[in-house]
Amino acid sequence: MRLVRVGGKQFQKLCDRNFCRNKRVSESVKSIIENVKLYGDEAVIRYTRKFDKVKLAPRDLKVSEHEISGAYQDIKPEFISTIKIVLDNVNKFYKKQLKKSWKIKDADGVLLGEKITPIEKVGVYVPSGTVPLVSSVYMTVIPAKMAGVRSIALVTPPNEYKSVDPHILVVADLLKVDEIYKVGGAQAVAALAFGTRSISKVDKIVGPGNAYVTEAKRQVFGYCDIDMLAGPTEVVVIANQFSNLNFIKADLDAQAEHFMGLAILITNSKKIVKIFKKEDMKGYIVLVKNMDEAAEVSNMLAPEHLEILTNNPKRVVKNITNAGAIFLGPYTPVAVGDYVAGPSHVLPTGGSSRFFSGLGVSDFYKSSHILSYTKKALEKIREPLEKVAAIEKLDKHLDSVKVRFE
């Protein structure tokens, strides 16, 4: 691992590692989106054949009920009981995030409030490249369902047999996903954003993906909403002299399983620095004076995953302000959050935890402000209203108030 100095050029690069647009990827995605907008299913099928090496007909795009029922025959029976335990954990977590409409009313008859409404239709992207990311199904669908989203469409790349991994189908079925499509990549994002003859248009697209999927989400934002622009996964581990070296190594190594995964170790222990500098591992080490500076450095990095493996993690976490998910203590590896704990593993990367949060129920709500004034209340606020409108020289705004008192 490479030792970097706080404030040095390499450290600054780590802080500025935010999602960077690749011109070649950007142009390629732009072309794909335009073609899907123009040619719909035809373009989706063409790109599926080109990128996934799978030839589909329009009728093949949507997963059939027969395929879903058949998926149960292709999994081990114990998978159902196992996954139900996990789904229960995720449901328990997101029940705490539910929001309700509210209103207040004063003595003059002014009524103000907020109407909370679930997004109507959501598209979920589930990667399935080298391995099917089954956990991405429940980590995205459950908070959407909890919010009250009426319709969920799931897209995932087909395998060489023109089908979808049975575990993905079973979990999606257990969660009552409304539509499942065998399409991935930028073409899937475009199809969800604009709709085709076979694939329904959605109001929001969520879920992780590769650089092409992420760029496609960026380009369709505005036509529909998206959750976030997620880059390669990352972990920051804060450790001190009391931390278990084997745990540190295992958790840093876990990032290497992800393509372009980033691992950073922050410690005030020169002994730990000496040991890990010799390790043949990808990643970086930052030596700090104490745990207060460790928290400060972590906040500058604003990581997706933050593990605090010190003897007193609750003390350190008080100073943490920027992190997608925080894992406290030696027995809470990132893998717990990835699969079973409850909170979604769809998290902000690339330093964006400075302003983004992990996927939650609130991502599937929209709010409408409610305002209602009586004549008495309007008259009481008339003077300051007219003064502000006069400063902005919007005479018709003034007239719209005056006419109510003529």
Secondary structure as GFF3:
##gff-version 3
##sequence-region A 1 406
A	DSSP	beta_strand	2	4	.	.	.	ID=ss1
A	DSSP	alpha_helix	9	15	.	.	.	ID=ss2
A	DSSP	alpha_helix	23	39	.	.	.	ID=ss3
A	DSSP	alpha_helix	41	52	.	.	.	ID=ss4
A	DSSP	three_ten_helix	58	60	.	.	.	ID=ss5
A	DSSP	alpha_helix	65	71	.	.	.	ID=ss6
A	DSSP	three_ten_helix	72	74	.	.	.	ID=ss7
A	DSSP	alpha_helix	78	95	.	.	.	ID=ss8
A	DSSP	beta_strand	102	105	.	.	.	ID=ss9
A	DSSP	beta_strand	111	118	.	.	.	ID=ss10
A	DSSP	beta_strand	121	125	.	.	.	ID=ss11
A	DSSP	alpha_helix	135	147	.	.	.	ID=ss12
A	DSSP	beta_strand	151	156	.	.	.	ID=ss13
A	DSSP	alpha_helix	166	174	.	.	.	ID=ss14
A	DSSP	beta_strand	179	182	.	.	.	ID=ss15
A	DSSP	alpha_helix	185	194	.	.	.	ID=ss16
A	DSSP	beta_strand	204	206	.	.	.	ID=ss17
A	DSSP	alpha_helix	211	220	.	.	.	ID=ss18
A	DSSP	beta_strand	225	226	.	.	.	ID=ss19
A	DSSP	beta_strand	234	239	.	.	.	ID=ss20
A	DSSP	alpha_helix	245	256	.	.	.	ID=ss21
A	DSSP	beta_strand	262	267	.	.	.	ID=ss22
A	DSSP	alpha_helix	270	277	.	.	.	ID=ss23
A	DSSP	beta_strand	284	287	.	.	.	ID=ss24
A	DSSP	alpha_helix	291	301	.	.	.	ID=ss25
A	DSSP	beta_strand	305	308	.	.	.	ID=ss26
A	DSSP	alpha_helix	313	317	.	.	.	ID=ss27
A	DSSP	beta_strand	325	328	.	.	.	ID=ss28
A	DSSP	alpha_helix	334	339	.	.	.	ID=ss29
A	DSSP	three_ten_helix	352	354	.	.	.	ID=ss30
A	DSSP	three_ten_helix	361	364	.	.	.	ID=ss31
A	DSSP	beta_strand	365	372	.	.	.	ID=ss32
A	DSSP	alpha_helix	375	391	.	.	.	ID=ss33
A	DSSP	alpha_helix	395	402	.	.	.	ID=ss34
A	DSSP	three_ten_helix	403	405	.	.	.	ID=ss35
###
